[in-house]
């Protein structure tokens, strides 16, 4: 066994296909001389001999070459929490529905393992955002997001004022406001009417949700900007969700600030796998089932 090479698996154990896939992945990596780690809470479901069982937490990926996710986008977002502090690359194999963050589909599983063993992959960095909640200048809470930070209502319509770079933009009575990264542009922001932004474009998206206002269009602002959403003191409370996973309650009068983080999430991209989504346009067409019949392409001279 080559102790210098190891990977960590993160498995959606609620899916039988993911558990079976995990056993196949573990067996194939071990045969290739690459050690495999499995999170303790997942190990009993996988029940595969030869893997190292590790406690859940950022230390689980210490010195690991890669974190491989078997599941959907929700599982990958959970894996990003483990991998981000150490900047360990994350590779997703989709067993969910859309699986937009995943690099490969489950039918390509053996090719995925072979590519990792052969180091036939590259790593790209995806922008994340830092999120800070303040009250009269005092920091109440902080978190981060890969896809989006969302200020949402908990009951009655939320009353907020949006600010860009220290200047007020607009007041909205709304269901909420999404502050998304380009990676998150195909997630909640897309469902709320926001634009699709290619991953290499550096930008922040601001998308009001069901805003009762004359000006409530989605906005694309500079990645160097700071977006602030103030929950008005005379309105109802709200809630902040980061990637739909981390929740912070917002009382009236607080301020949520969103800006680009210095710490990205690193995603592994494979070479030589059919339909791997190396080109974002192809991924967009495939995942959303976009009609492209009649396309002829550029005429060759």
Order of alpha helices (4+ residues) and beta strands (2+ residues): beta-alpha-beta-alpha-beta-beta-alpha-beta-beta-alpha-beta-beta-beta-beta-beta-beta-beta-alpha-beta-beta-beta-beta-beta-beta-beta-alpha
